[in-house]
Amino acid sequence: MRQIPIQNMYYILCYAWGMGEMRGKVNVGVERCDSLANLLVHVLLNATDDLLKRGLSQGYTVYGAEMDGIKGKINIGETLKLGRYRQGRMFCNYDELSSDILVNQIIYSTLLDALKIRNLSEENESRLLTTLRRMPQMKRIQLSDSVFKSIRLHRNNTCYQFAINICRLLHQSMLPNESLAGKWDFMDLMDDERAMNRIFEKFLMNFYKQECREEYPDVGRSHIRFQLTPFGMTFSKSSDEAYRLLPMMETDVTLYNPRTKKRIILDAKYYKETLVSRYGEGGKIRREHLSQILTYVMNQENDATPYTKDTKGILVYPTIDTELDVSYVYKETNHVIRVSTVNLNQDWQMIEQRLKDIIQEQKQ
């Protein structure tokens, strides 16, 4: 698959992060962003400028210092070690309200790291230096996955979520350049099928949650058990133990309307090539993908829940050129299996409409 347009990639990320509303609140300036790295840095700078205008969050930070007299609590061990308590010098630990807290340190450290990215635009480099000068003095930290996992946002600082998401993505995409000391290469996630598959899946989930809530109020993952019954066991296992050996299936996205009793199971598939060709044959739908969606649909059936007999399964692929939309009925059932693509190389309004059309009832 060729590159997804930068602006569309930004919109996809907004939904994948569960923040589709940010799509129109941050000026992308896409005409000045020729790469995903420049786009992310540009958007992070906009988000940081917004936080600076609001006023950075503050928290109480523990400091330790030797001083005349007492402030906070005396650190007995350090005071004795320094040996100047007879002159009234004490080592004290004290709290001060400060912007030097984790969420701000992450943004500050990410901005510093971003200066190392190769081929960053002159505009972004200039803005990075300007924004860093505007930030209060704080500690630079070593970013890691564990640092990002330790973040706990609350009601008073949820405005940081968007900036932190960008920081995390930049951190995960930067690698030291082997030949240029002090420079970093940006690993474009659009070239990583596994990473993009996770993003595409979250994008679909949150798009339907936000944009189709009236038609499908319940959007989320669903767990499905294999409809297999223990039989003819040749080892000393009880039926309960045999059932526990069966894995649980989890769908990418399940849409359900409790009023109309309609259910759709979506399986997101991000591949550079939608169809697969072998031995000179024309393109075919991947058999493992058909098997997976069929397995979901057939095993979710429940005689006590009639609507499960009508559940639809849809394989959704992104594309930027050839589009595909075919439907099949499984045997003599009411289960429709649809294979659809959404062209990400078009205006966003058309992408939105296409995503909505995919889950609509098809006319016979």
Residue pairs with C-beta under 8 A, 6 or more apart in sequence:
1 271
1 272
1 273
1 318
1 319
1 320
2 320
2 321
2 345
3 190
3 320
4 12
4 190
4 318
4 320
4 344
4 345
5 344
5 345
6 28
6 30
6 33
6 34
6 35
6 36
6 39
7 28
7 30
7 348
8 344
8 345
8 348
8 351
9 36
9 39
9 190
10 23
10 28
10 30
10 39
10 43
11 23
11 348
12 199
12 200
12 203
12 344
13 165
13 169
13 199
13 203
14 20
14 21
14 22
14 23
15 23
15 202
15 203
15 206
15 207
15 210
16 199
16 200
16 202
16 203
16 206
17 161
17 162
17 165
17 202
17 206
18 202
18 206
19 161
19 162
19 165
20 206
20 207
20 210
20 211
21 210
22 162
26 43
26 46
26 47
26 50
26 162
27 46
28 39
28 42
28 43
29 42
29 46
30 39
32 38
32 42
32 121
32 123
33 39
33 42
33 121
34 121
35 119
35 186
35 188
36 173
36 186
36 188
36 189
36 190
37 117
37 119
37 120
37 170
37 173
37 186
37 188
38 120
38 121
38 124
40 166
40 169
40 170
40 173
41 114
41 117
41 120
41 124
41 128
41 170
42 124
42 127
43 166
44 107
44 110
44 111
44 114
44 163
44 166
44 167
44 170
45 111
45 124
45 127
45 128
45 131
47 162
47 163
47 166
48 107
48 111
48 131
48 135
48 163
49 131
50 159
51 107
51 159
51 160
51 163
52 131
52 134
52 135
54 159
56 99
56 104
56 135
56 136
57 99
57 101
57 103
57 104
57 156
57 157
57 160
58 97
58 98
58 99
58 101
59 97
59 98
59 101
60 95
60 96
60 97
60 98
61 95
61 96
61 97
61 98
61 100
61 101
62 93
62 94
62 95
63 93
63 94
63 95
63 96
64 75
64 78
64 91
64 92
64 93
64 94
65 91
65 92
65 94
66 78
66 82
66 84
66 89
66 90
66 91
66 92
67 89
67 90
67 91
67 92
68 88
68 89
68 90
69 88
69 90
70 90
70 92
71 92
71 94
72 92
72 93
72 94
72 95
73 92
73 93
73 94
74 90
74 91
74 92
75 91
75 92
75 93
78 91
79 85
79 89
79 90
79 91
81 91
82 89
82 91
98 138
99 136
99 138
100 136
100 137
100 138
100 139
102 141
102 147
102 150
102 151
103 151
103 153
103 157
103 160
103 164
104 135
104 138
105 138
105 139
105 140
105 141
106 141
106 143
106 147
106 148
106 151
106 164
106 167
107 160
107 163
107 164
107 167
108 132
108 135
108 138
108 140
109 140
109 141
109 142
109 143
110 143
110 166
110 167
110 170
110 171
111 128
111 131
111 132
111 135
112 132
112 140
113 143
113 170
113 171
113 174
113 184
114 120
114 124
114 128
114 170
115 125
115 128
115 129
116 174
116 182
116 183
116 184
117 174
117 183
117 184
117 185
117 186
118 177
118 180
118 183
118 184
118 185
118 186
141 147
143 167
143 171
145 172
148 164
148 167
148 168
148 171
151 164
153 160
153 161
153 164
169 189
172 189
173 186
173 187
173 188
173 189
174 184
174 185
174 186
174 187
175 184
175 185
175 187
176 183
176 184
176 185
177 183
177 184
177 185
189 195
189 196
189 199
190 196
193 270
193 271
193 272
196 270
197 268
197 269
197 270
199 270
200 268
200 270
200 318
201 252
201 253
201 268
201 270
204 252
204 253
204 266
204 268
204 316
204 355
205 219
205 220
205 221
205 252
205 253
207 352
207 355
208 216
208 219
208 253
208 255
208 266
208 355
208 359
209 219
209 220
211 352
211 355
211 356
212 219
212 255
212 356
212 359
213 219
215 257
215 359
216 255
216 256
216 257
216 262
216 264
216 359
217 256
217 257
217 258
218 254
218 255
218 256
218 257
218 258
219 253
219 254
219 255
219 256
220 253
220 254
221 250
221 251
221 252
221 253
221 254
222 250
222 251
222 254
222 265
222 300
223 248
223 249
223 250
224 248
224 249
224 250
224 251
224 296
224 299
224 300
225 246
225 248
225 249
225 299
226 246
226 247
226 249
226 299
227 298
227 299
227 301
228 246
230 237
230 239
230 242
230 243
233 242
237 245
249 295
249 296
249 299
251 265
251 266
251 267
251 296
252 266
252 267
252 268
253 265
253 266
253 267
253 268
254 263
254 264
254 265
254 266
255 262
255 263
255 264
255 266
255 359
256 262
256 263
256 264
257 263
261 306
261 307
261 310
262 307
262 310
263 300
263 307
263 308
263 310
263 311
263 312
264 311
264 312
264 313
264 314
264 359
265 293
265 296
265 297
265 300
265 311
265 312
265 313
265 314
266 314
266 316
266 359
267 289
267 292
267 293
267 296
267 313
267 314
267 315
267 316
268 316
269 286
269 289
269 315
269 316
269 317
270 317
270 318
271 286
271 317
273 283
274 283
274 317
274 319
274 322
274 324
274 341
275 283
275 284
275 285
275 286
275 324
276 283
276 284
276 286
277 283
277 284
278 284
285 315
285 339
289 315
290 315
290 337
293 313
293 314
293 315
293 337
294 313
294 330
294 337
296 313
297 311
297 312
297 313
297 330
297 335
297 337
298 330
298 335
300 308
300 311
301 308
301 309
301 311
302 308
309 333
309 334
309 335
310 334
310 335
311 335
312 335
312 336
312 337
312 338
313 335
313 336
313 337
313 338
314 337
314 338
314 339
314 340
314 358
314 359
315 337
315 338
315 339
315 340
316 340
316 341
316 342
316 358
317 324
317 339
317 340
317 341
317 342
318 341
318 342
318 343
318 344
319 341
319 342
319 343
319 344
320 343
320 344
320 345
321 343
321 345
322 341
323 341
323 343
324 339
324 340
324 341
325 338
325 339
325 340
325 341
326 338
326 339
327 336
327 337
327 338
327 339
327 362
328 336
328 337
328 338
329 335
329 336
329 337
330 336
330 337
336 362
338 358
338 362
340 358
342 351
342 354
342 355
342 358
343 350
343 351
343 354
344 351
